[in-house]
Amino acid sequence: MRKTTRYPTSGPNSLWQVYRTVSVWKATRNFLFIQVARYSPSLRLKNAIYRNILGMKVGKTVSFGLMAMPDVFFPELIHVGDNTIIGYNSTILCHEYLINEYRLGEVRIGANVMIGANTTVLPGVTIGDGAVVGAGSVVTKDVAPGSFVAGNPLRLIRPGTTEVDPKIPFPEIDG
């Protein structure tokens, strides 16, 4: 099950009330910097924007593919481990605005993870170290370390192993 916090709302649907949740200034600033990063061919520039301006926790040698889209309202809830690839046009969401509530949840993506192109990662999901997510997937639940998952609905293609290759570092980036 995804780990999200639910916030009930009343009146019009919660998306109409978004600027009670996040300031217009923050949303505009984040949108502009995300657009620069999405089109930038420089991985160093993308990671600098994500770390230093948007407050994301991004490990070393992380590669965000062209057009990858982190959450515009709550990018600071995204954690990505070292040496991970986020594929072309993938989306990482930390929010859901529904009719009578909105939900927020951290997204934790481990080290040495491969996320294929056009994948959507929903709020409150953890993707373990060394996991592979096939292109076009919708990640609706946690993914075990070392496993291979794909599809919509998400299906386990190959389970992960409990063994960790000592030559592949899995550093903690939250410290």
Summary of the structure (lengths in Angstrom):
residues: 175
radius of gyration: 16.0
end to end distance: 25.7
largest distance: 54.8
contacts: 559
relative contact order: 0.15
helix: 22%
strand: 26%
